[in-house]
């Protein structure tokens, strides 16, 4: 990996980005796009105002004010971030970037920022797609991006209890590398895995790519250590407790507004030794949904249970019709019987098995498209396409109505906004006994220079449909700043009052990630 | 069940209480106890001060001030409650008992209490063993026990998503009776099941008697409706969400200090159709612990996985040596192969299988003793015995040291306090991949009139050992008032500040269950 460079404007590695020719090729199927990709500006040419604040000399060793560092910490990786970066809009750049080398530096940054009235935006891998790492406004003396990726070590492994004490700034691959010698794994693989951190997963209640059982990072936490402006909160490391409301559950999902997570004891698992996967095809999407519900309620706990609707299936090249990708794994015993049971259950609902054993081709095709998708998204964005996703969760009884309404109403919004029809596809990323987590992909031709505004209007329509159908504003993308209106509608008012009070108690100066979850004080 | 009467001073039904002869018989094995049981006072003879407050006429229909109702709501069902009731100590009796017939009554009671400065103690089945339902002190104009058991209906069943909207005051058996016609079950069976309510389980983060996977009520919640003094908090009913810190997790474990839970959408399961159980005997307790750890980490999810140490095993009549009771069940597929796998895993660690199939005698003996135990406890209490339990959870690496220390130090405390050796036994009630939930039973001869003080001293020693060994002050008995010192030590200070702030926001007059979790304002 040495020498590989992260993209400052788009997803992942620069050497994985689409070439101009590839951009044009992926856009060829979408009418209304210009023939040439928007150029990627040179970092050195980008206009950037000077920093409005300076760090005290005690922090000089861990603070940078170089334009490159500031630009790299301006945005997350949402579609609207990519477009704004490509257009050279860097008004939201932080004044400084702090990279703590130890927890003590985090304490010092919060002390300084609290006393100087400077906004602090915690920054892990920077993969937010909801405006979670971008301070908006000018109510503070300045803004500091607090990059935690130097806190990247597994500090302690307990092989008896299968747990590890891990620094929050570690990226997914480095985390797994450090656990591998012990034969253990956190087994949490969100799509952003390569470019997101443990602390980011915890702060946003991340969902891994496993479809059932241990999907949310929430359930993998034994204890957390959080630096707040009023002191360090460290919960007791126990397998279970009924001692009052869970301290960890207050910080899980707090998105940097209540404190900065610096360490956590995480529950680990034995590395899987047995794996099997299969795909099942359905002529009817309704039948496929019924099959997935039966599977989710049968207690078989497949590792993967991803349903692609006909549009998503065609887009990923996996197949025509609806495709269900099933995967089973275990660190202890062969899983073939369980896979057969799952395929049989799907068969009861009209599913026709694909190739059951080993490397299933539809599953492999889909997985490769899955990992490639963010790079393709960037290529399409350069071509002027509107290409973004949103996700939710709802109970099974509400899904059919929600699916129809999203396709109809978001489709209508696309046509109203862009003047032409677009695509709205759906897959299930996670399934629960009581309902699925549908993930929608939107693809349409934008008008260059107006893409962000156009997307914002489409997204508002999408959020409105979700709210009206009793679906959550976000299953695993977090709230950030972009989901605030929908979140504010979803959140019970007394809980909002309690959260505001907790925030005031922990962050009296109101400097932590202002605008996320709550209005700035 | 018609005509059965609940005991006002002890556990459960009056017709299940031990006779005087049975009391003497169970105490026979314990030297130092008097030959005759303490008499049960007559309700009519008990001295009780008059109510200090009167309800407004608008609440007259749901408020009682009869001595019997007030006495029945004075205590929970801890050992120290039983002894105090038997001795006629009713100083803590509430002034009034309110029994809301609808949520509106709950709102009205909180409005009135907030404006009049009256403490409100939410009361479900009254099975608290930690002083959770007993207001202590005189800083309020009066105290009202808010009995929610008239809110006892399943309001709605969603068979598609397998969930139900349930009123919080329903007792366990009535809840299951209402779900049975739909073929569904909440499958949450704490030892107090017959005499505790859904709302109590939620407010205290109850653990059911299933040993693995879905043990805590927390994980069965889809959404909750909570009446707070500043409004009703109702969370969105979805299978999963990443939208900020979970509102439900703030109220779970809040023990009536932040609001009164009136309804919840609960996740249900198909009723089990296949069951199998077995017992396994071990010559060495350490081997048995190793076997249980291997089982907990193998992903086999037994419904029961109860390990009894030699003392507990002898006491329950199950066997000599250490006994592991294993149970497996499913609503979908036969479970015999899984049971065989579990027994084999135990065998790898030196376990000798008992009778594997069907009604295993050790398991049956133990289960019957389990359900009978609270009545026996009451009988022993009438004989002057000190008989109580405490429970915790810790990581696997800490368990051996904790077990030794608890037996040694609590044993020493018993000898110091009572002047004679007592018994300290242990079983595992729940096991997790990262550690067990050990449950300790203490039995010793007390001195009549001093039992509560003696127990308090023994309990303080126990709590001190738990804290020193990094074990939680409570796994499923909650905090209440009795666990406050240990809880205050366990709880991170910044979280305590956040909780106090949340409490002040939701309960500005500070009337909700004062003294539980937090000091009264």
HADDOCK unambig.tbl for C-alpha pairs under 7 A between the chains (distance, minus, plus):
assign (segid A and resid 160 and name CA) (segid B and resid 396 and name CA) 6.36 0.50 0.50
assign (segid A and resid 160 and name CA) (segid B and resid 397 and name CA) 6.08 0.50 0.50
assign (segid A and resid 161 and name CA) (segid B and resid 395 and name CA) 6.02 0.50 0.50
assign (segid A and resid 161 and name CA) (segid B and resid 396 and name CA) 5.30 0.50 0.50
assign (segid A and resid 161 and name CA) (segid B and resid 397 and name CA) 6.46 0.50 0.50
assign (segid A and resid 161 and name CA) (segid B and resid 433 and name CA) 6.81 0.50 0.50
assign (segid A and resid 161 and name CA) (segid B and resid 434 and name CA) 4.30 0.50 0.50
assign (segid A and resid 161 and name CA) (segid B and resid 435 and name CA) 6.32 0.50 0.50
assign (segid A and resid 162 and name CA) (segid B and resid 434 and name CA) 6.16 0.50 0.50
assign (segid A and resid 204 and name CA) (segid B and resid 242 and name CA) 6.74 0.50 0.50
assign (segid A and resid 205 and name CA) (segid B and resid 242 and name CA) 5.38 0.50 0.50
assign (segid A and resid 230 and name CA) (segid B and resid 494 and name CA) 6.77 0.50 0.50
assign (segid A and resid 231 and name CA) (segid B and resid 494 and name CA) 6.28 0.50 0.50
assign (segid A and resid 232 and name CA) (segid B and resid 494 and name CA) 6.84 0.50 0.50
assign (segid A and resid 233 and name CA) (segid B and resid 492 and name CA) 5.18 0.50 0.50
assign (segid A and resid 233 and name CA) (segid B and resid 493 and name CA) 6.48 0.50 0.50
assign (segid A and resid 233 and name CA) (segid B and resid 494 and name CA) 5.47 0.50 0.50
assign (segid A and resid 233 and name CA) (segid B and resid 495 and name CA) 6.61 0.50 0.50
assign (segid A and resid 234 and name CA) (segid B and resid 492 and name CA) 5.70 0.50 0.50
assign (segid A and resid 235 and name CA) (segid B and resid 491 and name CA) 6.83 0.50 0.50
assign (segid A and resid 235 and name CA) (segid B and resid 492 and name CA) 5.92 0.50 0.50
assign (segid A and resid 236 and name CA) (segid B and resid 490 and name CA) 6.69 0.50 0.50
assign (segid A and resid 238 and name CA) (segid B and resid 393 and name CA) 6.23 0.50 0.50
assign (segid A and resid 238 and name CA) (segid B and resid 394 and name CA) 4.96 0.50 0.50
assign (segid A and resid 238 and name CA) (segid B and resid 395 and name CA) 5.74 0.50 0.50
assign (segid A and resid 238 and name CA) (segid B and resid 471 and name CA) 6.58 0.50 0.50
assign (segid A and resid 238 and name CA) (segid B and resid 472 and name CA) 6.74 0.50 0.50
assign (segid A and resid 239 and name CA) (segid B and resid 393 and name CA) 6.37 0.50 0.50
assign (segid A and resid 239 and name CA) (segid B and resid 394 and name CA) 6.10 0.50 0.50
assign (segid A and resid 239 and name CA) (segid B and resid 395 and name CA) 6.08 0.50 0.50
assign (segid A and resid 239 and name CA) (segid B and resid 432 and name CA) 6.37 0.50 0.50
assign (segid A and resid 239 and name CA) (segid B and resid 434 and name CA) 5.57 0.50 0.50
assign (segid A and resid 239 and name CA) (segid B and resid 435 and name CA) 5.44 0.50 0.50
assign (segid A and resid 240 and name CA) (segid B and resid 393 and name CA) 6.06 0.50 0.50
assign (segid A and resid 240 and name CA) (segid B and resid 475 and name CA) 6.27 0.50 0.50
assign (segid A and resid 241 and name CA) (segid B and resid 393 and name CA) 6.71 0.50 0.50
assign (segid A and resid 241 and name CA) (segid B and resid 472 and name CA) 6.16 0.50 0.50
assign (segid A and resid 241 and name CA) (segid B and resid 474 and name CA) 6.10 0.50 0.50
assign (segid A and resid 241 and name CA) (segid B and resid 475 and name CA) 4.28 0.50 0.50
assign (segid A and resid 241 and name CA) (segid B and resid 476 and name CA) 6.85 0.50 0.50
assign (segid A and resid 242 and name CA) (segid B and resid 204 and name CA) 6.75 0.50 0.50
assign (segid A and resid 242 and name CA) (segid B and resid 205 and name CA) 5.38 0.50 0.50
assign (segid A and resid 242 and name CA) (segid B and resid 253 and name CA) 6.71 0.50 0.50
assign (segid A and resid 242 and name CA) (segid B and resid 474 and name CA) 5.67 0.50 0.50
assign (segid A and resid 242 and name CA) (segid B and resid 475 and name CA) 4.65 0.50 0.50
assign (segid A and resid 242 and name CA) (segid B and resid 476 and name CA) 5.00 0.50 0.50
assign (segid A and resid 242 and name CA) (segid B and resid 478 and name CA) 5.48 0.50 0.50
assign (segid A and resid 243 and name CA) (segid B and resid 253 and name CA) 6.96 0.50 0.50
assign (segid A and resid 243 and name CA) (segid B and resid 473 and name CA) 6.87 0.50 0.50
assign (segid A and resid 243 and name CA) (segid B and resid 474 and name CA) 5.68 0.50 0.50
assign (segid A and resid 243 and name CA) (segid B and resid 475 and name CA) 6.90 0.50 0.50
assign (segid A and resid 243 and name CA) (segid B and resid 478 and name CA) 5.64 0.50 0.50
assign (segid A and resid 243 and name CA) (segid B and resid 479 and name CA) 5.71 0.50 0.50
assign (segid A and resid 243 and name CA) (segid B and resid 487 and name CA) 6.67 0.50 0.50
assign (segid A and resid 244 and name CA) (segid B and resid 253 and name CA) 4.48 0.50 0.50
assign (segid A and resid 244 and name CA) (segid B and resid 254 and name CA) 5.67 0.50 0.50
assign (segid A and resid 244 and name CA) (segid B and resid 478 and name CA) 6.97 0.50 0.50
assign (segid A and resid 244 and name CA) (segid B and resid 479 and name CA) 6.61 0.50 0.50
assign (segid A and resid 244 and name CA) (segid B and resid 517 and name CA) 6.76 0.50 0.50
assign (segid A and resid 245 and name CA) (segid B and resid 249 and name CA) 6.37 0.50 0.50
assign (segid A and resid 245 and name CA) (segid B and resid 250 and name CA) 5.45 0.50 0.50
assign (segid A and resid 245 and name CA) (segid B and resid 251 and name CA) 6.69 0.50 0.50
assign (segid A and resid 245 and name CA) (segid B and resid 252 and name CA) 5.75 0.50 0.50
assign (segid A and resid 245 and name CA) (segid B and resid 253 and name CA) 4.49 0.50 0.50
assign (segid A and resid 245 and name CA) (segid B and resid 254 and name CA) 5.59 0.50 0.50
assign (segid A and resid 246 and name CA) (segid B and resid 249 and name CA) 6.84 0.50 0.50
assign (segid A and resid 247 and name CA) (segid B and resid 495 and name CA) 6.10 0.50 0.50
assign (segid A and resid 249 and name CA) (segid B and resid 245 and name CA) 6.37 0.50 0.50
assign (segid A and resid 249 and name CA) (segid B and resid 246 and name CA) 6.84 0.50 0.50
assign (segid A and resid 249 and name CA) (segid B and resid 249 and name CA) 6.40 0.50 0.50
assign (segid A and resid 250 and name CA) (segid B and resid 245 and name CA) 5.46 0.50 0.50
assign (segid A and resid 251 and name CA) (segid B and resid 245 and name CA) 6.68 0.50 0.50
assign (segid A and resid 252 and name CA) (segid B and resid 245 and name CA) 5.74 0.50 0.50
assign (segid A and resid 253 and name CA) (segid B and resid 242 and name CA) 6.71 0.50 0.50
assign (segid A and resid 253 and name CA) (segid B and resid 243 and name CA) 6.95 0.50 0.50
assign (segid A and resid 253 and name CA) (segid B and resid 244 and name CA) 4.45 0.50 0.50
assign (segid A and resid 253 and name CA) (segid B and resid 245 and name CA) 4.48 0.50 0.50
assign (segid A and resid 254 and name CA) (segid B and resid 244 and name CA) 5.68 0.50 0.50
assign (segid A and resid 254 and name CA) (segid B and resid 245 and name CA) 5.60 0.50 0.50
assign (segid A and resid 298 and name CA) (segid B and resid 332 and name CA) 6.36 0.50 0.50
assign (segid A and resid 332 and name CA) (segid B and resid 298 and name CA) 6.38 0.50 0.50
assign (segid A and resid 393 and name CA) (segid B and resid 238 and name CA) 6.22 0.50 0.50
assign (segid A and resid 393 and name CA) (segid B and resid 239 and name CA) 6.37 0.50 0.50
assign (segid A and resid 393 and name CA) (segid B and resid 240 and name CA) 6.07 0.50 0.50
assign (segid A and resid 393 and name CA) (segid B and resid 241 and name CA) 6.72 0.50 0.50
assign (segid A and resid 394 and name CA) (segid B and resid 238 and name CA) 4.95 0.50 0.50
assign (segid A and resid 394 and name CA) (segid B and resid 239 and name CA) 6.10 0.50 0.50
assign (segid A and resid 395 and name CA) (segid B and resid 161 and name CA) 6.02 0.50 0.50
assign (segid A and resid 395 and name CA) (segid B and resid 238 and name CA) 5.72 0.50 0.50
assign (segid A and resid 395 and name CA) (segid B and resid 239 and name CA) 6.08 0.50 0.50
assign (segid A and resid 396 and name CA) (segid B and resid 160 and name CA) 6.35 0.50 0.50
assign (segid A and resid 396 and name CA) (segid B and resid 161 and name CA) 5.30 0.50 0.50
assign (segid A and resid 397 and name CA) (segid B and resid 160 and name CA) 6.07 0.50 0.50
assign (segid A and resid 397 and name CA) (segid B and resid 161 and name CA) 6.46 0.50 0.50
assign (segid A and resid 432 and name CA) (segid B and resid 239 and name CA) 6.36 0.50 0.50
assign (segid A and resid 433 and name CA) (segid B and resid 161 and name CA) 6.80 0.50 0.50
assign (segid A and resid 434 and name CA) (segid B and resid 161 and name CA) 4.28 0.50 0.50
assign (segid A and resid 434 and name CA) (segid B and resid 162 and name CA) 6.13 0.50 0.50
assign (segid A and resid 434 and name CA) (segid B and resid 239 and name CA) 5.58 0.50 0.50
assign (segid A and resid 435 and name CA) (segid B and resid 161 and name CA) 6.31 0.50 0.50
assign (segid A and resid 435 and name CA) (segid B and resid 239 and name CA) 5.44 0.50 0.50
assign (segid A and resid 471 and name CA) (segid B and resid 238 and name CA) 6.58 0.50 0.50
assign (segid A and resid 472 and name CA) (segid B and resid 238 and name CA) 6.74 0.50 0.50
assign (segid A and resid 472 and name CA) (segid B and resid 241 and name CA) 6.16 0.50 0.50
assign (segid A and resid 473 and name CA) (segid B and resid 243 and name CA) 6.86 0.50 0.50
assign (segid A and resid 474 and name CA) (segid B and resid 241 and name CA) 6.09 0.50 0.50
assign (segid A and resid 474 and name CA) (segid B and resid 242 and name CA) 5.66 0.50 0.50
assign (segid A and resid 474 and name CA) (segid B and resid 243 and name CA) 5.67 0.50 0.50
assign (segid A and resid 475 and name CA) (segid B and resid 240 and name CA) 6.25 0.50 0.50
assign (segid A and resid 475 and name CA) (segid B and resid 241 and name CA) 4.26 0.50 0.50
assign (segid A and resid 475 and name CA) (segid B and resid 242 and name CA) 4.65 0.50 0.50
assign (segid A and resid 475 and name CA) (segid B and resid 243 and name CA) 6.90 0.50 0.50
assign (segid A and resid 476 and name CA) (segid B and resid 241 and name CA) 6.81 0.50 0.50
assign (segid A and resid 476 and name CA) (segid B and resid 242 and name CA) 4.96 0.50 0.50
assign (segid A and resid 477 and name CA) (segid B and resid 242 and name CA) 6.99 0.50 0.50
assign (segid A and resid 478 and name CA) (segid B and resid 242 and name CA) 5.47 0.50 0.50
assign (segid A and resid 478 and name CA) (segid B and resid 243 and name CA) 5.63 0.50 0.50
assign (segid A and resid 478 and name CA) (segid B and resid 244 and name CA) 6.94 0.50 0.50
assign (segid A and resid 479 and name CA) (segid B and resid 243 and name CA) 5.70 0.50 0.50
assign (segid A and resid 479 and name CA) (segid B and resid 244 and name CA) 6.61 0.50 0.50
assign (segid A and resid 487 and name CA) (segid B and resid 243 and name CA) 6.68 0.50 0.50
assign (segid A and resid 490 and name CA) (segid B and resid 236 and name CA) 6.68 0.50 0.50
assign (segid A and resid 491 and name CA) (segid B and resid 235 and name CA) 6.83 0.50 0.50
assign (segid A and resid 492 and name CA) (segid B and resid 233 and name CA) 5.18 0.50 0.50
assign (segid A and resid 492 and name CA) (segid B and resid 234 and name CA) 5.70 0.50 0.50
assign (segid A and resid 492 and name CA) (segid B and resid 235 and name CA) 5.91 0.50 0.50
assign (segid A and resid 493 and name CA) (segid B and resid 233 and name CA) 6.50 0.50 0.50
assign (segid A and resid 494 and name CA) (segid B and resid 230 and name CA) 6.76 0.50 0.50
assign (segid A and resid 494 and name CA) (segid B and resid 231 and name CA) 6.26 0.50 0.50
assign (segid A and resid 494 and name CA) (segid B and resid 232 and name CA) 6.86 0.50 0.50
assign (segid A and resid 494 and name CA) (segid B and resid 233 and name CA) 5.49 0.50 0.50
assign (segid A and resid 494 and name CA) (segid B and resid 506 and name CA) 6.61 0.50 0.50
assign (segid A and resid 495 and name CA) (segid B and resid 233 and name CA) 6.61 0.50 0.50
assign (segid A and resid 495 and name CA) (segid B and resid 247 and name CA) 6.11 0.50 0.50
assign (segid A and resid 497 and name CA) (segid B and resid 505 and name CA) 6.21 0.50 0.50
assign (segid A and resid 498 and name CA) (segid B and resid 502 and name CA) 4.23 0.50 0.50
assign (segid A and resid 498 and name CA) (segid B and resid 505 and name CA) 5.67 0.50 0.50
assign (segid A and resid 498 and name CA) (segid B and resid 506 and name CA) 6.48 0.50 0.50
assign (segid A and resid 499 and name CA) (segid B and resid 502 and name CA) 6.80 0.50 0.50
assign (segid A and resid 501 and name CA) (segid B and resid 501 and name CA) 5.22 0.50 0.50
assign (segid A and resid 501 and name CA) (segid B and resid 502 and name CA) 5.51 0.50 0.50
assign (segid A and resid 501 and name CA) (segid B and resid 505 and name CA) 6.40 0.50 0.50
assign (segid A and resid 502 and name CA) (segid B and resid 498 and name CA) 4.25 0.50 0.50
assign (segid A and resid 502 and name CA) (segid B and resid 499 and name CA) 6.80 0.50 0.50
assign (segid A and resid 502 and name CA) (segid B and resid 501 and name CA) 5.51 0.50 0.50
assign (segid A and resid 502 and name CA) (segid B and resid 502 and name CA) 5.72 0.50 0.50
assign (segid A and resid 505 and name CA) (segid B and resid 497 and name CA) 6.21 0.50 0.50
assign (segid A and resid 505 and name CA) (segid B and resid 498 and name CA) 5.68 0.50 0.50
assign (segid A and resid 505 and name CA) (segid B and resid 501 and name CA) 6.41 0.50 0.50
assign (segid A and resid 506 and name CA) (segid B and resid 494 and name CA) 6.61 0.50 0.50
assign (segid A and resid 506 and name CA) (segid B and resid 498 and name CA) 6.49 0.50 0.50
assign (segid A and resid 517 and name CA) (segid B and resid 244 and name CA) 6.78 0.50 0.50
